């Protein structure tokens, strides 16, 4: 079979339609507010606001104001459900208030978002120590040591907590 414009034209037309449909679909999705990441000034401002909100919450935690911190974290995690740091801190505040069952759930949520979140692994290890499960805490310590082969703050803090020599309420953020 010889290739002529009559056999080539339909193939070219189909290719053009496919290409145009993806462009139109992409533009329509952007206009509809899709999850396509962009780097606009608005996004940068949003990141700054989120960072400031977490810094303010950390200040509350540093001064052992766990109830106001937890209230702020409930709002923060509702607005930022994919922020592992927010869920980790919510677990920390809950644990400090003695709500071990929900603290565990919040650490799990942080780890579901970011499986190697060192802070969540450390705090979950501390939770296990407080629940009398040092062996499970040591398993998390081993996992942290794998993430930090040359050492890191989270490894040192969890080791100290397991050995009974540290309290994270005085932690430096």
TORGUDO-303068 format. One record per residue (C-alpha): residue in three letters; x, y negated, z negated. Coordinates in steps of 0.25 Angstrom, whole numbers, plus 5000, padded with zeros to 4 digits. Each point is the difference from the previous one (the first is absolute). Example, Ala and Ser with C-alpha at 12.3 -4.5 7.8 and 13.67 -1.06 7.14 Angstrom:
residues 2
ROKE   res      u      v      w
ROKE   ALA   5049   5018   4969
ROKE   SER   5006   4986   5002
//
This chain:
residues 173
ROKE   res      u      v      w
ROKE   UNK   5000   5000   5000
ROKE   UNK   5005   4986   5004
ROKE   UNK   4999   4989   4990
ROKE   UNK   4993   4988   5006
ROKE   UNK   4994   4988   4994
ROKE   UNK   4986   5007   4999
ROKE   UNK   5006   5011   4991
ROKE   UNK   5009   4990   4992
ROKE   UNK   4990   4989   4998
ROKE   UNK   4991   5007   4991
ROKE   UNK   5011   5005   4991
ROKE   UNK   5006   4986   4999
ROKE   UNK   4986   4995   4997
ROKE   UNK   4998   5010   4989
ROKE   UNK   5014   4997   4994
ROKE   UNK   4997   4985   5000
ROKE   UNK   4986   5002   4993
ROKE   UNK   5007   5009   4989
ROKE   UNK   5011   4989   4998
ROKE   UNK   4990   4989   5000
ROKE   UNK   4991   5007   4990
ROKE   UNK   5011   5002   4990
ROKE   UNK   5003   4985   5001
ROKE   UNK   4985   4996   4998
ROKE   UNK   4998   5010   4989
ROKE   UNK   5013   4995   4992
ROKE   UNK   4995   4985   5002
ROKE   UNK   4986   5004   4995
ROKE   UNK   5006   5007   4988
ROKE   UNK   5008   4988   4997
ROKE   UNK   4988   4991   5001
ROKE   UNK   4992   5009   4991
ROKE   UNK   5011   5000   4989
ROKE   UNK   5007   5013   5002
ROKE   UNK   5011   5005   4991
ROKE   UNK   5010   4997   5010
ROKE   UNK   5012   4993   4992
ROKE   UNK   5003   4986   5004
ROKE   UNK   5011   4991   4995
ROKE   UNK   4992   4987   4999
ROKE   UNK   5002   4988   4990
ROKE   UNK   4987   5005   4993
ROKE   UNK   5006   5014   4998
ROKE   UNK   5013   4994   4994
ROKE   UNK   4991   4991   4991
ROKE   UNK   4992   5012   4996
ROKE   UNK   5013   5008   4996
ROKE   UNK   5005   4988   4992
ROKE   UNK   4986   5000   4992
ROKE   UNK   5001   5015   4998
ROKE   UNK   5014   4999   4995
ROKE   UNK   4996   4989   4990
ROKE   UNK   4988   5007   4995
ROKE   UNK   5009   5012   4997
ROKE   UNK   5011   4991   4993
ROKE   UNK   4989   4994   4992
ROKE   UNK   4995   5014   4995
ROKE   UNK   5014   5004   4997
ROKE   UNK   5002   4988   4991
ROKE   UNK   4988   5005   4992
ROKE   UNK   5005   5014   4999
ROKE   UNK   5014   4995   4996
ROKE   UNK   4993   4993   4988
ROKE   UNK   4991   5012   4997
ROKE   UNK   4988   4994   5004
ROKE   UNK   4994   5013   5006
ROKE   UNK   4985   4997   5000
ROKE   UNK   5001   4987   5008
ROKE   UNK   5010   5006   5009
ROKE   UNK   4991   5012   5002
ROKE   UNK   4988   4991   5003
ROKE   UNK   5009   4993   5011
ROKE   UNK   5005   5013   5005
ROKE   UNK   4985   5005   5002
ROKE   UNK   4998   4988   5009
ROKE   UNK   5013   5001   5007
ROKE   UNK   4999   5015   5004
ROKE   UNK   4986   4997   5004
ROKE   UNK   5005   4990   5010
ROKE   UNK   5013   5007   5003
ROKE   UNK   4996   5015   5000
ROKE   UNK   5012   5005   5008
ROKE   UNK   5010   4993   4991
ROKE   UNK   5008   5011   4992
ROKE   UNK   5006   4989   4991
ROKE   UNK   4986   4996   4995
ROKE   UNK   4996   5014   4997
ROKE   UNK   5013   5003   4993
ROKE   UNK   4998   4988   4991
ROKE   UNK   4986   5003   4998
ROKE   UNK   5004   5014   4995
ROKE   UNK   5011   4993   4991
ROKE   UNK   4990   4991   4993
ROKE   UNK   4989   5011   4999
ROKE   UNK   5011   5009   4993
ROKE   UNK   5004   4989   4991
ROKE   UNK   4986   4998   4995
ROKE   UNK   4999   5015   4998
ROKE   UNK   4992   5004   5012
ROKE   UNK   5008   5011   5004
ROKE   UNK   4990   5007   5009
ROKE   UNK   4998   4988   5009
ROKE   UNK   5014   4996   5000
ROKE   UNK   5004   5014   5006
ROKE   UNK   4990   4997   5011
ROKE   UNK   5006   4987   5003
ROKE   UNK   5014   5005   5001
ROKE   UNK   4995   5011   5009
ROKE   UNK   4993   4990   5009
ROKE   UNK   5013   4992   5000
ROKE   UNK   5008   5012   5004
ROKE   UNK   4989   5004   5011
ROKE   UNK   5003   4987   5006
ROKE   UNK   5015   5000   4998
ROKE   UNK   5005   5014   4997
ROKE   UNK   5014   4996   4995
ROKE   UNK   4995   4988   4992
ROKE   UNK   5011   5000   4990
ROKE   UNK   4992   4992   4990
ROKE   UNK   4988   5009   5000
ROKE   UNK   5009   5012   4999
ROKE   UNK   5007   4994   4987
ROKE   UNK   4987   4995   4994
ROKE   UNK   4993   5014   5003
ROKE   UNK   5012   5006   4993
ROKE   UNK   4998   4991   4988
ROKE   UNK   4985   5004   4999
ROKE   UNK   5004   5015   5000
ROKE   UNK   5010   4997   4989
ROKE   UNK   4989   4993   4992
ROKE   UNK   4990   5012   5003
ROKE   UNK   5011   5009   4994
ROKE   UNK   5004   5006   5014
ROKE   UNK   5015   4997   5000
ROKE   UNK   5002   5012   5010
ROKE   UNK   4991   4993   5010
ROKE   UNK   5007   4987   4998
ROKE   UNK   5013   5006   5002
ROKE   UNK   4995   5005   5014
ROKE   UNK   4997   4986   5003
ROKE   UNK   5013   4996   4996
ROKE   UNK   5007   5010   5009
ROKE   UNK   4991   4995   5011
ROKE   UNK   5005   4985   4997
ROKE   UNK   5014   5005   4999
ROKE   UNK   4999   5006   5014
ROKE   UNK   4995   4986   5005
ROKE   UNK   5011   4993   4993
ROKE   UNK   5012   5008   5001
ROKE   UNK   5009   4989   4995
ROKE   UNK   4991   4996   4989
ROKE   UNK   4989   4990   4999
ROKE   UNK   4992   4992   4989
ROKE   UNK   4988   5010   5001
ROKE   UNK   5009   5012   4997
ROKE   UNK   5007   4993   4988
ROKE   UNK   4987   4996   4994
ROKE   UNK   4993   5013   5001
ROKE   UNK   5012   5007   4995
ROKE   UNK   5000   4991   4988
ROKE   UNK   4985   5002   4998
ROKE   UNK   5002   5015   5000
ROKE   UNK   5011   4999   4990
ROKE   UNK   4991   4991   4991
ROKE   UNK   5009   4988   5001
ROKE   UNK   4992   4990   5009
ROKE   UNK   4987   4993   5001
ROKE   UNK   4996   4994   5013
ROKE   UNK   4992   4989   4994
ROKE   UNK   5013   4993   4999
ROKE   UNK   5003   5003   5014
ROKE   UNK   5007   4990   5010
ROKE   UNK   4991   4998   5013
//
